[in-house]
Amino acid sequence: MKFTKGKTVLIIIVGIGLFFALNLFGPYNLFAKVNAENILEEPLLENHFKGMDVQGITYQGDNTYLVKTATDEYIVIQDYFSVMNYKWKIYEYDKTLAY
């Protein structure tokens, strides 16, 4: 089977479209992973983590982040209540299991 220029361009366009569709509608957003450090620029999170030694931020998927500080770890969730509006929920991460 020989690929012509038109078929190659079509395959590339479909591949790019599929990539963007999965990022938009899937639970794991690659763009959020790449830009995970930028969540500290949000006013609420900036005030909450002010003065703390933030060592790293990891995107966990579905608008959920793990923020590691020098003393504690926090789970930060971006909770949308409409299409464009959201609020941040911050929980201290406890590694023990509760039954």
C-alpha positions in Angstrom: 0.0 0.0 0.0 1.6 3.2 -1.1 0.9 6.4 0.8 0.3 9.5 -1.3 0.8 13.0 -0.1 -2.9 13.5 0.5 -3.3 10.4 2.6 -0.3 11.3 4.7 -1.7 14.8 5.3 -5.1 13.3 6.2 -3.5 10.9 8.7 -1.6 13.7 10.3 -4.7 15.9 10.6 -6.8 13.1 12.1 -4.0 12.3 14.6 -3.7 15.9 15.7 -7.5 16.1 16.0 -7.6 12.9 18.0 -4.9 14.2 20.3 -6.8 17.5 21.0 -10.1 15.6 21.5 -8.6 13.3 24.1 -7.0 16.2 25.9 -10.3 18.1 25.9 -12.7 15.3 26.8 -10.5 12.9 28.6 -9.7 12.7 32.4 -6.0 13.4 31.9 -5.0 16.7 30.4 -1.5 16.8 29.0 -1.5 20.6 29.0 -2.3 20.8 32.7 0.6 18.4 33.4 3.0 20.6 31.5 1.8 23.8 33.2 1.3 22.3 36.7 3.6 24.8 38.4 1.5 27.7 37.2 -1.4 27.0 39.5 0.4 28.9 42.3 -0.3 32.1 40.3 -4.0 31.7 41.2 -4.9 34.3 43.9 -6.4 31.8 46.4 -3.6 29.3 46.1 -1.0 32.0 46.1 -2.4 33.3 49.5 -2.7 29.8 50.9 0.9 28.7 50.1 2.5 32.1 50.8 5.5 31.6 53.0 5.6 27.8 52.5 8.5 26.2 50.8 6.8 24.5 47.8 9.1 21.8 46.6 7.0 20.4 43.7 3.6 20.2 42.1 2.4 17.0 40.3 -0.7 16.8 38.1 -2.7 13.7 39.1 -5.5 13.9 36.5 -9.0 15.2 36.4 -8.1 18.8 37.6 -6.3 17.4 40.7 -2.8 18.3 41.9 -0.5 17.1 44.6 1.5 20.0 46.1 4.5 19.1 48.2 5.9 21.5 50.7 8.8 21.1 53.1 6.5 20.0 55.9 3.3 18.7 54.4 1.6 17.5 51.2 -1.7 18.9 49.9 -4.3 17.7 47.4 -5.6 20.7 45.4 -8.7 20.2 43.3 -10.0 22.7 40.7 -13.8 22.2 41.1 -15.9 23.7 38.3 -19.4 24.8 39.2 -20.2 26.1 35.7 -18.6 26.1 32.3 -16.1 28.9 33.1 -16.3 29.3 36.9 -14.4 27.2 39.4 -13.1 27.2 42.9 -10.1 25.6 44.5 -10.5 23.0 47.2 -7.4 22.4 49.3 -7.0 19.3 51.5 -4.1 18.2 53.6 -2.9 14.9 52.3 -3.0 12.1 55.0 -1.2 8.9 54.0 -3.1 6.7 56.4 -6.2 4.8 55.4 -9.4 5.4 57.2 -12.1 2.7 57.3 
